[in-house]
Amino acid sequence: MKRRHLLGALAAPALMPASGVAQSFPNRPITIQISFPAGGATDVQMRGFAEAATRAFGQQVIIENRPGGGGTLPAANMRSTRPDGYTLAQFALPAIRLPFMQRMAFNPRTDFTPIIHLTGYLFMVLVRAESPYRSWAELVADARQRPTLVKIGNTGANGTPHLTMVDLAERERVEITHVPFRGEGDGMPALMGGHIEAMAAGSGAIQLIADGKLRALNVWVRQRSPKLPEVPTLIELGYPDMVVNFALRHRGPAGHGSGAGAAAA
């Protein structure tokens, strides 16, 4: 979705005034809490969105990084936030997935108001440019010869990169060591420093690939990415049903039904 269309979707008809309060919305900065640290794909995309929204609204839109908790901290914080439209959360998939796997302090179906569906990631497996792995097959072969010794980072336990790597390892019948980080921004220094062999991450690494510092072994979309036309998809590599996407969503607290809350929703 192009940025002007994205902002239009956010502004109308959802921003049509529901009251005198809504007519003046926003009259102070808006904060969007995101689930991952600075420097990763989520952070980069959300800051771009915040810049565009700031220009459109005439009020500053602030990105607040809240990593940890497996990507659920912004969702947990929304339960105690006023539904006035000035504090929103970027929902990572763990905030939707984990409550169905373990007891959590919130219910993703009833405790929040959907605001907007933005965009998503191009997921991939990355290695350093000087890595001996020239292909995904070479990494798998090494993992088969050295069980548990190939360390692959991810953006958090039970997140999409982690669970996809679990699935791939099971399909290949290899044992790898999963190394969770609080986000892509924390995992990339570990990869660049040689502390892990590979990293399952998103499109925040595109520039590092372009700069010749990283190499992608696969991408998880249905067709090759125009940004990485030389990198094969999982489907091409022999996983015919594997297309892994991730949608960026903003949600607010439950109760965005009137006033400024309705304007934000």
C-alpha positions in Angstrom: 0.0 0.0 0.0 1.4 3.4 -1.0 1.9 5.8 1.9 -0.8 8.3 0.7 -3.3 5.5 0.5 -2.3 4.2 3.9 -2.8 7.6 5.5 -6.1 8.0 3.7 -7.3 4.7 5.1 -6.4 5.9 8.6 -8.0 9.3 8.2 -11.3 8.6 6.5 -13.9 7.6 7.1 -12.6 6.5 10.5 -11.5 10.0 11.4 -14.8 11.6 10.7 -15.7 13.5 13.9 -18.0 11.7 16.3 -18.2 14.6 18.7 -16.7 18.0 19.4 -13.8 16.2 21.0 -13.2 14.2 17.8 -13.3 17.3 15.7 -10.2 18.6 17.4 -8.4 15.2 17.2 -5.4 15.1 17.4 -4.6 18.2 19.5 -1.4 16.6 21.1 1.2 14.0 20.2 0.2 10.4 19.5 2.4 7.6 20.7 2.6 4.3 19.0 4.3 1.5 21.0 6.1 -1.1 19.0 7.1 -4.6 20.0 10.8 -4.6 18.9 13.9 -2.5 19.6 15.3 0.2 17.4 17.0 -0.7 14.1 14.9 -3.6 13.0 12.4 -4.0 10.2 9.4 -3.1 12.4 11.2 0.0 13.8 12.2 1.3 10.4 8.8 0.8 8.8 6.9 2.3 11.8 9.2 5.4 11.9 8.5 6.0 8.2 4.8 5.7 8.9 5.1 8.1 11.9 6.9 10.7 9.8 4.1 10.6 7.2 1.4 10.6 9.8 3.0 13.6 11.5 2.9 15.6 8.3 -0.7 14.6 7.6 -2.1 15.3 11.1 0.0 18.3 12.1 0.8 16.6 15.4 3.8 14.6 16.2 3.5 10.8 16.0 6.0 9.3 18.4 7.4 5.7 18.1 8.1 4.2 21.5 10.1 0.9 21.5 8.8 -1.7 24.0 10.8 -4.8 23.3 10.6 -7.9 25.4 7.9 -10.3 26.6 8.1 -12.1 23.3 6.6 -9.1 21.5 3.6 -8.8 23.8 4.5 -5.7 25.9 2.6 -3.1 23.8 -0.5 -5.3 23.9 -0.3 -5.8 27.7 0.2 -2.0 28.1 -3.0 -1.2 26.2 -5.2 -2.9 28.8 -4.4 0.0 31.2 -4.4 2.8 28.6 -7.3 5.3 28.1 -9.1 4.8 24.8 -8.6 8.3 23.7 -6.7 7.7 20.6 -3.4 9.1 21.8 -1.7 5.8 22.7 -1.8 2.9 20.2 0.1 -0.4 19.9 1.7 -2.2 17.0 0.6 -5.8 17.3 3.2 -8.4 16.6 1.8 -11.9 15.9 3.0 -13.3 19.3 0.5 -10.9 20.9 -2.3 -12.7 19.0 -0.7 -16.2 19.1 0.6 -16.6 22.7 -2.8 -16.2 24.5 -3.8 -19.4 22.7 -0.6 -21.2 23.8 -0.3 -20.0 27.4 -2.1 -17.9 30.0 -1.7 -14.2 29.3 -3.1 -11.1 31.0 -5.1 -10.1 27.9 -7.5 -11.5 25.3 -6.6 -10.4 21.8 -10.2 -10.8 20.6 -12.0 -8.7 23.2 -9.5 -6.3 24.9 -8.5 -4.2 21.9 -9.9 -2.0 19.1 -8.5 -2.7 15.6 -7.2 0.6 14.0 -5.4 -0.2 10.8 -3.7 -2.9 8.9 -0.5 -1.5 7.4 2.0 -3.7 5.7 4.3 -6.6 6.4 7.8 -8.1 6.1 9.9 -9.9 3.6 11.2 -12.7 5.8 14.5 -14.5 5.0 17.4 -16.4 6.4 20.6 -14.4 6.5 24.3 -15.1 6.9 27.4 -13.0 6.9 28.9 -12.2 3.5 32.0 -14.2 4.4 30.0 -17.2 5.6 30.9 -20.6 4.2 27.2 -21.2 3.4 26.6 -20.2 -0.2 23.1 -21.7 -0.2 20.3 -22.9 2.1 21.2 -26.5 1.2 24.8 -26.0 2.5 23.5 -24.7 5.8 21.2 -27.7 6.1 24.0 -30.1 5.2 26.2 -28.6 7.9 23.4 -28.8 10.5 22.9 -32.5 9.6 26.6 -33.2 10.2 26.9 -31.1 13.4 23.7 -31.5 15.3 22.9 -28.5 17.7 26.1 -26.7 16.7 24.6 -24.5 14.0 23.1 -21.5 15.8 20.3 -19.5 14.1 18.9 -16.3 15.7 15.4 -15.2 15.6 13.3 -12.2 16.8 11.9 -13.8 19.9 10.6 -17.1 21.1 7.3 -18.2 19.5 7.6 -15.4 16.9 7.1 -16.0 13.3 10.8 -16.4 12.4 11.3 -18.8 15.3 8.4 -21.0 14.5 9.2 -21.1 10.8 12.8 -22.2 11.6 11.4 -24.9 13.9 9.2 -26.1 11.0 12.1 -26.1 8.5 14.3 -28.0 10.9 11.7 -30.6 11.5 11.1 -31.0 7.8 14.8 -31.5 7.2 15.2 -33.7 10.3 18.1 -31.6 11.6 18.8 -30.2 15.0 19.7 -26.5 15.2 20.1 -24.2 18.1 17.5 -21.5 18.2 18.8 -18.2 19.7 16.0 -15.7 20.5 16.7 -12.0 20.6 14.3 -9.2 21.5 14.1 -8.2 17.9 16.0 -7.9 14.6 17.9 -4.8 15.9 19.4 -6.9 18.7 20.1 -10.0 16.6 22.0 -8.4 13.7 25.0 -7.4 15.8 25.3 -11.0 17.0 25.2 -12.2 13.4 27.7 -9.6 12.2 30.0 -10.4 15.1 30.0 -14.2 14.3 28.2 -15.2 17.5 25.6 -17.1 15.5 25.8 -18.7 12.1 22.5 -17.3 10.6 19.5 -15.1 11.4 15.9 -15.5 10.5 14.7 -12.0 10.1 12.9 -9.4 8.0 13.4 -6.8 5.4 15.3 -4.5 7.8 18.4 -6.2 6.5 18.0 -5.2 2.9 20.5 -2.4 3.1 23.1 -4.6 4.7 22.6 -7.0 1.8 23.0 -4.2 -0.7 26.2 -3.1 1.1 27.7 -6.6 0.7 27.7 -7.3 4.4 25.0 -10.0 4.5 23.7 -12.6 2.1 20.2 -14.0 2.0 19.8 -17.8 1.5 16.1 -17.8 0.9 13.0 -15.7 1.1 9.6 -16.8 2.4 7.2 -15.2 -0.1 5.4 -17.0 -2.9 7.5 -15.4 -5.7 11.0 -14.0 -5.7 11.3 -10.5 -4.4 12.1 -7.7 -6.9 14.5 -6.4 -4.2 16.4 -9.8 -4.1 15.7 -11.4 -7.5 18.6 -13.8 -7.2 17.4 -15.3 -3.9 15.2 -18.4 -4.1 11.9 -18.8 -2.3 11.1 -21.7 0.1 8.8 -23.0 -2.6 11.6 -23.3 -5.1 13.8 -25.0 -2.5 11.4 -27.8 -2.1 8.8 -26.7 0.5 5.8 -26.3 -1.8 3.3 -25.1 0.9 5.6 -22.6 2.7 4.7 -19.0 2.3 5.3 -17.0 5.5 3.8 -13.5 5.9 3.5 -11.1 8.7 1.1 -8.2 8.9 1.7 -5.0 10.8 -1.4 -3.9 12.7 -2.2 -1.0 15.0 -4.7 -1.5 17.8 -5.9 0.6 20.7 -7.6 -0.3 24.0 -11.1 -1.6 24.0 -13.7 1.2 24.1 -12.7 3.3 21.1 -16.3 4.0 20.4 -16.8 7.8 20.8 -15.0 11.1 21.0 -11.3 11.1 20.2 -11.2 7.4 20.6 -13.6 7.0 17.6 -11.5 9.5 15.7 -8.3 7.4 16.2 -10.2 4.2 15.3 
